[in-house]
Amino acid sequence: MAKQNQPYKAVINHREYQIIGPRTPEQMAQITQRVNEQLQALKRQDPLLSSEDAAVLLAFNLVAQQLAHENLQAKRRKK
């Protein structure tokens, strides 16, 4: 049976977001913490980076990682 979507209040980069999804509150808290950590890391690398640009770079990096993971899995399936 699939988990029901649950609302969760996430504070990301000092802004509150209502996120609805099938994850537990503990999982949502872990995700929120990781997003904030990665945004802070980007801002440390470039203190002049806007919050919007940091969010775009974070999304870009995550999609790049996802594609690399998918490509690796596809190669393993071909073996």
KELORO-144324 format. One record per residue: residue number from 1; x, y, z of N, C-alpha, C in turn. Coordinates in nm, 4 decimals, decimal comma. Layout:
BEGIN
> k/npx/npy/npz/capx/capy/capz/cpx/cpy/cpz
> NUM/X/Y/Z/X/Y/Z/X/Y/Z;
...
***
This chain:
BEGIN
> k/npx/npy/npz/capx/capy/capz/cpx/cpy/cpz
> 1/0,0838/-0,1175/0,0000/0,0000/0,0000/0,0000/0,0888/0,1244/0,0000;
> 2/0,0581/0,2207/-0,0849/0,1367/0,3427/-0,0947/0,1105/0,4323/0,0261;
> 3/0,2137/0,5040/0,0663/0,1981/0,5985/0,1767/0,1119/0,7152/0,1320;
> 4/0,0322/0,7666/0,2254/-0,0483/0,8837/0,1939/0,0388/1,0080/0,1978;
> 5/0,0054/1,1028/0,1127/0,0777/1,2293/0,1145/0,0491/1,3024/0,2445;
> 6/0,1549/1,3556/0,3041/0,1433/1,4277/0,4297/0,1998/1,5680/0,4129;
> 7/0,1348/1,6678/0,4740/0,1921/1,8028/0,4682/0,3103/1,8153/0,5628;
> 8/0,4072/1,8957/0,5229/0,5254/1,9193/0,6048/0,5676/2,0642/0,5857;
> 9/0,5974/2,1330/0,6958/0,6467/2,2703/0,6889/0,7983/2,2659/0,6892;
> 10/0,8565/2,3035/0,5778/1,0019/2,3051/0,5643/1,0501/2,4494/0,5632;
> 11/1,1560/2,4767/0,6369/1,2188/2,6088/0,6326/1,3484/2,5929/0,5550;
> 12/1,3481/2,6510/0,4357/1,4627/2,6416/0,3463/1,5120/2,7826/0,3178;
> 13/1,6375/2,8052/0,3500/1,6986/2,9358/0,3286/1,6152/3,0465/0,3943;
> 14/1,5707/3,0204/0,5153/1,4967/3,1150/0,5983/1,3551/3,1439/0,5476;
> 15/1,3056/3,0632/0,4566/1,1680/3,0782/0,4085/1,0917/2,9511/0,4380;
> 16/0,9657/2,9668/0,4740/0,8832/2,8512/0,5074/0,8057/2,8045/0,3836;
> 17/0,8071/2,6739/0,3631/0,7361/2,6119/0,2518/0,6481/2,4999/0,3054;
> 18/0,5285/2,4876/0,2511/0,4398/2,3753/0,2816/0,4614/2,2728/0,1704;
> 19/0,5165/2,1577/0,2066/0,5465/2,0539/0,1083/0,4604/1,9327/0,1395;
> 20/0,3992/1,8782/0,0368/0,3133/1,7619/0,0548/0,3739/1,6456/-0,0214;
> 21/0,3940/1,5342/0,0492/0,4527/1,4178/-0,0155/0,4383/1,2940/0,0700;
> 22/0,4792/1,1797/0,0167/0,4595/1,0516/0,0853/0,5659/1,0189/0,1895;
> 23/0,6582/1,1084/0,2155/0,7663/1,0795/0,3091/0,7251/1,1082/0,4534;
> 24/0,7966/1,0453/0,5459/0,7696/1,0683/0,6877/0,8243/1,2056/0,7278;
> 25/0,7768/1,2601/0,8395/0,8328/1,3871/0,8875/0,9839/1,3796/0,9098;
> 26/1,0332/1,2662/0,9542/1,1767/1,2499/0,9764/1,2538/1,2579/0,8444;
> 27/1,1998/1,1930/0,7413/1,2641/1,1987/0,6097/1,2613/1,3408/0,5543;
> 28/1,1483/1,4085/0,5708/1,1363/1,5466/0,5217/1,2355/1,6377/0,5948;
> 29/1,2536/1,6158/0,7243/1,3492/1,6959/0,8009/1,4911/1,6722/0,7510;
> 30/1,5250/1,5467/0,7206/1,6579/1,5153/0,6661/1,6791/1,5836/0,5318;
> 31/1,5782/1,5785/0,4464/1,5882/1,6411/0,3142/1,6055/1,7916/0,3297;
> 32/1,5251/1,8521/0,4163/1,5330/1,9962/0,4401/1,6712/2,0350/0,4900;
> 33/1,7244/1,9581/0,5830/1,8575/1,9862/0,6368/1,9632/1,9773/0,5272;
> 34/1,9544/1,8744/0,4450/2,0534/1,8567/0,3382/2,0464/1,9717/0,2374;
> 35/1,9255/2,0132/0,2012/1,9102/2,1254/0,1076/1,9734/2,2511/0,1665;
> 36/1,9439/2,2790/0,2933/2,0022/2,3975/0,3570/2,1536/2,3891/0,3633;
> 37/2,2075/2,2725/0,3945/2,3533/2,2559/0,3989/2,4156/2,2825/0,2628;
> 38/2,3540/2,2297/0,1585/2,4109/2,2470/0,0249/2,3980/2,3913/-0,0232;
> 39/2,2881/2,4572/0,0109/2,2741/2,5991/-0,0241/2,3800/2,6819/0,0481;
> 40/2,4030/2,6523/0,1754/2,5044/2,7249/0,2520/2,6439/2,7010/0,1949;
> 41/2,6718/2,5793/0,1502/2,8020/2,5485/0,0904/2,8234/2,6298/-0,0368;
> 42/2,7208/2,6409/-0,1186/2,7317/2,7209/-0,2411/2,7563/2,8673/-0,2070;
> 43/2,6866/2,9170/-0,1053/2,7028/3,0573/-0,0654/2,8428/3,0817/-0,0063;
> 44/2,9008/2,9817/0,0617/3,0374/2,9969/0,1138/3,1379/3,0046/-0,0009;
> 45/3,1127/2,9275/-0,1064/3,2033/2,9285/-0,2217/3,1974/3,0616/-0,2947;
> 46/3,0780/3,1220/-0,2983/3,0601/3,2512/-0,3655/2,9643/3,3359/-0,2829;
> 47/3,0163/3,4145/-0,1895/2,9305/3,4931/-0,1014/2,8403/3,5931/-0,1737;
> 48/2,8742/3,6288/-0,2972/2,7915/3,7235/-0,3724/2,6772/3,6551/-0,4480;
> 49/2,6715/3,5236/-0,4414/2,5683/3,4459/-0,5097/2,4313/3,4757/-0,4485;
> 50/2,3352/3,5071/-0,5325/2,1996/3,5323/-0,4814/2,1350/3,4010/-0,4389;
> 51/2,0336/3,4100/-0,3565/1,9612/3,2902/-0,3129/1,8994/3,2184/-0,4320;
> 52/1,8479/3,2955/-0,5261/1,7868/3,2355/-0,6455/1,8916/3,1611/-0,7280;
> 53/2,0055/3,2224/-0,7492/2,1112/3,1570/-0,8267/2,1634/3,0326/-0,7548;
> 54/2,1737/3,0390/-0,6227/2,2178/2,9223/-0,5461/2,1180/2,8079/-0,5618;
> 55/1,9891/2,8403/-0,5601/1,8858/2,7375/-0,5763/1,8936/2,6741/-0,7151;
> 56/1,9176/2,7559/-0,8171/1,9293/2,7033/-0,9538/2,0518/2,6136/-0,9650;
> 57/2,1645/2,6557/-0,9092/2,2860/2,5735/-0,9136/2,2665/2,4426/-0,8378;
> 58/2,1988/2,4485/-0,7246/2,1715/2,3268/-0,6480/2,0849/2,2318/-0,7299;
> 59/1,9805/2,2826/-0,7925/1,8941/2,1982/-0,8760/1,9736/2,1392/-0,9924;
> 60/2,0565/2,2201/-1,0558/2,1379/2,1727/-1,1677/2,2313/2,0607/-1,1227;
> 61/2,2986/2,0809/-1,0091/2,3905/1,9793/-0,9573/2,3174/1,8493/-0,9248;
> 62/2,1989/1,8593/-0,8670/2,1233/1,7391/-0,8312/2,0761/1,6625/-0,9550;
> 63/2,0340/1,7350/-1,0575/1,9927/1,6676/-1,1811/2,1135/1,6033/-1,2482;
> 64/2,2282/1,6695/-1,2446/2,3505/1,6106/-1,3012/2,3858/1,4809/-1,2292;
> 65/2,3749/1,4804/-1,0964/2,4024/1,3591/-1,0195/2,3018/1,2488/-1,0525;
> 66/2,1758/1,2877/-1,0670/2,0713/1,1907/-1,0998/2,0977/1,1267/-1,2362;
> 67/2,1338/1,2077/-1,3344/2,1627/1,1548/-1,4683/2,2846/1,0628/-1,4660;
> 68/2,3876/1,1002/-1,3915/2,5060/1,0151/-1,3808/2,4690/0,8809/-1,3179;
> 69/2,3849/0,8846/-1,2164/2,3402/0,7613/-1,1507/2,2584/0,6752/-1,2476;
> 70/2,1682/0,7380/-1,3225/2,0869/0,6637/-1,4196/2,1739/0,6021/-1,5285;
> 71/2,2733/0,6757/-1,5757/2,3636/0,6232/-1,6788/2,4438/0,5047/-1,6261;
> 72/2,4893/0,5143/-1,5019/2,5631/0,4047/-1,4405/2,4750/0,2809/-1,4279;
> 73/2,3510/0,2979/-1,3864/2,2588/0,1840/-1,3752/2,2311/0,1230/-1,5108;
> 74/2,2169/0,2045/-1,6144/2,1914/0,1532/-1,7485/2,3106/0,0702/-1,7973;
> 75/2,4316/0,1166/-1,7693/2,5504/0,0409/-1,8093/2,5579/-0,0920/-1,7365;
> 76/2,5220/-0,0926/-1,6096/2,5253/-0,2171/-1,5320/2,4206/-0,3178/-1,5830;
> 77/2,3065/-0,2673/-1,6264/2,2016/-0,3581/-1,6781/2,2444/-0,4212/-1,8093;
> 78/2,3261/-0,3510/-1,8878/2,3699/-0,4047/-2,0169/2,4728/-0,5160/-2,0015;
> 79/2,5382/-0,5241/-1,8875/2,6413/-0,6264/-1,8668/2,5822/-0,7621/-1,8466;
***
